[in-house]
Amino acid sequence: FSYTHFHLLQVLASTTQTMSLNQVATLTGHEGAVWGASFSPNGHLLATCGADHTIRVWAQDSKGVWVTRQVLDGEHSRTVRRVSWSPNGKYLAAASFDTTCSIWEELPDEEGKTEFHCIAQLDGHENEVKSIAWDASSSLLSTCSRDKSVWVWEMEADKEFACVSVGTSHSQDVKTVRWHPTRELIVSASYDDTLKVWMADDDDWYVTETLDAHDSTVWDVDFAPTGNEMASCSADKSIIVWKYDAPTTGKEGEIGVKCWNKSQTISDAHSRPIYSLSWSTKDVIATAAGDNAIAIYSRSSESEPFTRTHVQTQAHQTEVNCVSFDSSGRYLVSGGDDRTVCVWEVLPAPAPAPA
């Protein structure tokens, strides 16, 4: 009877089961751990990536079964860590441990069939690239790396990408970058236990705030759909919800002016490090962790705190590396060290049987 089992019993006892996850698909094909997964903006496609150096694009067949549509290989020589669809749905970006990123576009062939083709490769990082993300306009990209840097890239008219800024404010490996859903603002999360908020002065991106409430590596961060809040998760097994408050003195962007404040801390959210977090359009947070579980958090209104409303124990046979909602908030995808991708439907919990 291990600590993990004891903690799981505590978690289940403190969970108000008002939601549930119904597994609708288990996708196999990756030959190594699955590290990243993301639905396309319209939900028709699903991209996954992993330790086998490949990206897989999945689609539903005429019977609604998710099948492999295309395997994107040959561009990367090491683990592909993260995939990200542009908000306009035209492009798919991938970040790899081989220090490069690839940009893919679905293009027609001579027979009129469409396939994804690599249209650009981003070079410049000195070490493993850990994350890549698009801004709301689908014209800017941000990447981060084990080399401790955060880069901003701009797509030019010929679909070439130019690096417009390199930020070196983190002191350790940078795990994740995320763009604000409507503004030109980036948040990065790092092995140095901090989050950093970045804004632009012309093309020069700089850190406006450092958020240091976690006690260990910050693995992931995601914004609420409104952009007024964000949540971060960490190896310290906690989730922190941050809220944007307009400054009463000074101006946002000025050094030392604080806008993002901690509004809630959920301690011991999992029994092992939390690797991934996704905030849905329905105001629901999902987390994935090294305890093989997925947890769901929800609330009745923005003024209320989040509570744990479901725990999917043994969501994967091994550590769960990633979770991501689709744009409707109805479906959730996860990937694990067990080489599988799982698609879940997010539902209200079934009513208890009558006594």
NORZIJO-V103831 format. One record per pair of residues at least 24 apart in sequence whose C-alpha atoms are under 7 Angstrom apart, sorted by sequence separation. I is the first residue (numbers start at 1). J is the second residue. If there is no record, write none. Layout:
((I,J) (I,J))
This chain:
((53,77) (99,123) (148,172) (193,217) (194,218) (240,264) (241,265) (292,316) (53,78) (148,173) (149,174) (192,217) (193,218) (240,265) (292,317) (53,79) (54,80) (99,125) (147,173) (148,174) (191,217) (239,265) (240,266) (292,318) (51,78) (52,79) (53,80) (99,126) (146,173) (190,217) (191,218) (238,265) (239,266) (292,319) (293,320) (51,79) (99,127) (145,173) (146,174) (190,218) (238,266) (239,267) (291,319) (292,320) (50,79) (51,80) (99,128) (100,129) (145,174) (189,218) (190,219) (238,267) (290,319) (50,80) (98,128) (99,129) (144,174) (145,175) (189,219) (237,267) (238,268) (239,269) (289,319) (290,320) (49,80) (50,81) (97,128) (144,175) (189,220) (237,268) (238,269) (289,320) (49,81) (96,128) (97,129) (144,176) (189,221) (237,269) (288,320) (289,321) (49,82) (96,129) (97,130) (144,177) (237,270) (288,321) (49,83) (95,129) (96,130) (143,177) (237,271) (288,322) (48,83) (95,130) (142,177) (237,272) (288,323) (47,83) (95,131) (237,273) (287,323) (95,132) (236,273) (237,274) (286,323) (94,132) (165,203) (167,205) (235,273) (164,203) (165,204) (167,206) (234,273) (235,274) (120,160) (165,205) (234,274) (233,274) (234,275) (264,305) (233,275) (176,219) (178,221) (180,223) (233,276) (131,175) (133,177) (135,179) (175,219) (176,220) (178,222) (181,225) (233,277) (36,81) (38,83) (40,85) (130,175) (131,176) (132,177) (133,178) (134,179) (136,181) (208,253) (276,321) (278,323) (280,325) (35,81) (36,82) (37,83) (38,84) (41,87) (130,176) (131,177) (133,179) (136,182) (181,227) (208,254) (275,321) (276,322) (277,323) (278,324) (281,327) (35,82) (36,83) (180,227) (208,255) (275,322) (276,323) (278,325) (281,328) (282,329) (41,89) (82,130) (84,132) (86,134) (281,329) (40,89) (81,130) (82,131) (83,132) (84,133) (87,136) (209,258) (280,329) (81,131) (82,132) (88,138) (87,138) (86,138) (199,253) (220,275) (222,277) (224,279) (219,275) (220,276) (221,277) (222,278) (223,279) (225,281) (219,276) (220,277) (222,279) (7,271) (4,271) (43,326) (43,327) (37,322) (35,321) (36,322) (38,324) (41,327) (35,322) (37,324) (39,326) (19,309) (20,310) (18,309) (19,310) (16,308) (17,309) (18,310) (15,308) (16,309) (17,310) (15,309) (16,310) (15,310) (37,333) (37,334) (37,335) (36,335) (35,335) (34,335) (35,336) (34,336) (33,336) (34,337) (33,337) (33,338) (34,339) (33,339) (34,340) (32,339) (31,339) (30,339) (28,339) (28,340) (27,340) (28,341) (26,340) (27,341) (26,341) (27,342) (26,342) (25,342) (26,343) (25,343) (23,342) (24,343) (23,343) (24,344) (23,344) (24,345) (22,344) (23,345) (21,344) (22,345) (21,345) (22,346) (21,346) (20,346) (21,347) (20,347) (19,347) (20,348) (19,348) (20,349) (18,348) (19,349) (18,349) (17,349))
